[in-house]
Amino acid sequence: MKSTFTKQNYLIFLAGIALICLGYLLMMGGGSEDPNVFNPAIFDTQHITIAPMICLFGFITIIVGIMWREKKPSGDSK
């Protein structure tokens, strides 16, 4: 029985999952130990811009992994 996905598809999936995890890890932090003290670090560029973009690239990578198909050499039909 032939699988729909190849080894390369699964590697692309893993790369996408790794990017998503990295994005969520970058979103963590910046909070304050005391709830009565405001810490403006939660609005840092890393938390607001970079981390969501990395997550988005991860989701796009997973979509590419689903759609990826090996190019078959075309036969010489005359």
Protein Blocks (a to p, Z undefined) as FASTA:
>chain_A
ZZfbdfklmmmmmmmmmmmmmmmmmmgghiafblkbccfklmgfklmmmmmmmmmmmmmm
mmmmmmpccdddddddZZ
